[in-house]
């Protein structure tokens, strides 16, 4: 049970979490300039994220980095859940040579 949790569920949750944070960050950067006038709160960080090009570009770069990190490091291994056949023999000697 713990091995399945470690090998399948933890990478899956980290994968989904990193993807979710990256997509939310991109969505915030894209939508904030349009909805800033309708927000009930006024905050300097929201103004900075909505108007400053350097902050917006670095936020998009960070979000893309999170999405790439999710696909490179946290992609769950689907072969963990498949049962291994106990009657299957290991392959013969596959060593190349003389």
N, C-alpha and C positions, 0 to 999 in steps of 0.2 A: 504494500500500500504506500509506504513512504517513498519507495523508488518510483512509483508511478506519479506521485505528487511532485517529486523532484525533477523527473525526466520529462513529464508532459505538462502538468497543470501550471507549475511555476513559470516555465518559459512562455506558455500560452497567455497567462495573466500579464506578464511583463510586455509581451508583444502587443496585446490589446491596449494596455495602459500607455505605452509609448506612442502607438498609432493615434490613440484618442487625444493625447496631449498635443501632438503635432498637428492634427487636423483642427483641433479647437484653436490653437494659436494662429494658424493660417486663416481660419474663419473670423477670428477676432480682428486680425490685421485688415482683412478685406472689408468687413462689415462696419467697423467702428467709425470711419469717417462719415458714413451715411446715417448712422443712428445716434451719433453723439448729441445732436440737438434734442432728441426725444428722451434721453436718459434723465432720471430725476436727480442724479447726483452730479456735482461738478468736482472733478479731481484733476490735479495737475498731471498725473501719470496717464490718465485717459486722453487728455489733450496732447500730451507728448506722443503717445502711440498713434493718435489719429492724424497728427500734422507733421511730425518730423520724419523725413525720408530715410535718414540714417537708422533710426530706431526701427522703422518699418522693415527696411531691407535686412537688418541683422535679425529681426524676429522671424522673418521668412526663412532666412538661412538656418537659423536654429531649429525651426520646425522641420525643414527638409532633412537636417541632420538627425533629428529624432526619428523620423520615418525611416531613413536609411539604417539607423542603428537598430530599429525594430526588426527590419527584414534581415539584417546581417547576423545579429547576435541572439535574438530572442525568438526566432521562428521555431515553433514546436515541432517535434519529431513525431510524425504520425505512426511510424513503425513501432513505437513503444507499446501501443495498445494492441497490436496484433499478437496472437499467441504463436509461439514457436512450436513447430511440429517435433515431437520427441522421437518419432520413428525415422526421421530423416537422417541419413548418414552424412557426415561431413564430406566435402569434396576430396577427391584423391590428391595426390601430390601434384601441385601445379607449378612446381619450381622449374624454371627454365635452366637448362645447362646440359652438361655432358653426361 
